Amino acid sequence: MSYKGHMNFERDFAFGDKLKEIGIATNETIFCCNHFSHNGKVTYDDGARIAGERNYLVSYDGMEVEF
């Protein structure tokens, strides 16, 4: 799995699937899409809807994550 450029939802989902396939992640793993290009023309709400369909989160400026 190798490519150049920014990640996108398709690549994020494929990467998450690969991590599950090789046993590094499970269905309980929390995935969060981040580092979007400003040229993507996707609003946060649209991105959150798209990511939410696969149970992923979408980051936003100032987001903090606690473990």
Phi, psi and omega in degrees: 000103183215135176199165180249158176099185181291155171287161172215179184299317180302314180291321177300314182294319179296320179294316177299318178298320179295317178299320177293318181301321182266006172085013179275333180231164177229180176294344178271351179294136177268119177255142180225119178282137181207178178057061180273149172286141177287352180269001184288342178057035176243125177286164177302314182299317178296316179297318179297323178294313180298311181294321181299332178297337178250011179067031176260155172265165174234130180286164176213160181303129179087359181297136175238142181238131177248140177252000000 
